[in-house]
Amino acid sequence: MKSINLSPYFNALLLVTVFLLGIWVQSSGFVEQFVYYWDEILYLSGHHIKLTLISGSIAILIGVPVGIILSRPSCRKAADVVMQIFNIGTTVPTLAVLALSMSFLGIGDKPAIFALAFASVLPILRNTYTGLLSVPAHLKEAATGIGLTPIQQLVKVELPNAMYVIMAGIRTAFAINIGTVPLAFQIGGTGLGELIFAGIDLYDTPMMLAGAIPTAVLALIMDMVLGVVTFLIVSKGVNPNRK
Amino acid sequence: MKRVIALLATVVMMVSVSAQAAGKLVVGGKGYTEQLIMSSMTAQYLAGLGYDVDQRDGMGSTVLRTAQLNGQIDLYWEYTGTGLVTFNKVVEKLTPEETYLRVKALDEKVGLIWLNPSQANNTYALAMRKDFAKEKGIESITDMMDWLQSEDGKDAQMASNVEFSARPDGLKSLLEAYEFDMPRRNLRKMNSGLVYQALAQEVVDVTMVFATDGRVKAFGFYVLKDDRQHFPNYALTPVVRTDALDTNPELANQLNKLSALMNDETMSTLNALVDVDGLSIERVSRQFLEQNGLL
């Protein structure tokens, strides 16, 4: 197995993170503070990841099938309209979505999961749709030529070819998602936002950082994991990382 | 060039004129209804008396206190217990009277004057849904803690706002006083405004409340007895910077007039008008001033 080509963005991020970590460790009594919040960080990180995984999975379960349906020739006409509606959906700020979902789902994790899923659907849907549309026509023709049914063509030819783009959408969605979970604190959702907002409220910088830094680290880890998953599930022939 | 620099310097000076210029006052406030009402009321009252008033609210206690010590805020309404325990780290058990006198003496040294305390005691309390508490046979905080340790209550959730969960006179000392080591999974932290909804919507079974919050009565919550008398007295009191009082000799009397009007009943009625009936803070505080002939 060849080494995985991590994007330059990731390397830059890693450098910046390491640099910030250094500054942070330098600052007064930082390590003790971090140890002090360690249990809290672990507990809240667990919740944080849970919210992301649940809402992210819901977004995948909605985004991918809808993207597939919209990319079918029979739905071409409707696709533009539907994509427009979803595009307008993303322009609504996440905090507004949280507030709205609180008003009809009450407070706690449920409305938070709903709002997070809402915010994560679009990148997945868009990438699924464009990924499937950009599968080269000659491949589809060849597939029809050897007698594959439309379903077989989708599963054997189109999806494998579009998989890299679809996964990129999922990565984007999860990055947005993990960064948005802290906001869910405002409607009673449990996550690292608790430490961030409490830190702001109490003017307690270490507490705030104890929430903010793990959030950033979680986002990086999530992106790495999804990067590895992408590397593993995209077929060898069409995987730009394996060439 | 010199002229430009002089001009800039003048502008900077003008901008940074401190809040203590005669007749100019900055009124502060924390971020929850009662505090927003008090800061709005005080600002309107003082503006009516001819002061040039600036209002800044929505801060946490610590931020507000820091701002006042730095002179960015001239006055705001603080609670005697908070001043004593959170800001001056005094943890002795004192009577309400002693609490006030002690915090007044300590804060005078840092240039802050505690005027007359009001009769409104906005202490922390724990509350449950009335029927639920009855069903479980819970009347006091001790009963509640026992229930949390029983098989039936071990997964119950308790809501607290972030400040209460972190304050020296907050959750930690409450649990110490009642000798209970509450597991982390039982605790949910959220914004102050959400805890009442969380209890009403059965997201949690117990919550921290402010005794003078109008929603306690409106939602029919049962306030648990503080059977070990753990919570200190939190008398709502105007706290003013010494230099603001020096430049405005009338100010102390004017604020004491307002302080004398406040008590538990008044305060929870005002809070309920905003939180339950949905009236605007500005309107509720203006009406109160008009009814009492202060505007």
Interface residues (C-beta under 8 A of the other chain):
Chain A: D39 E40 Y43 G106 I107 G108 F185 Q186 I187 G188 T190 E194 F197 A198 I200 D201 L202 Y203 D204 M207
Chain B: G31 G60 S61 T62 V63 T66 V162 E163 S165 A166 R184 R185 R188 K189 M190 N191 L194 Q197 A198 Q201 V203
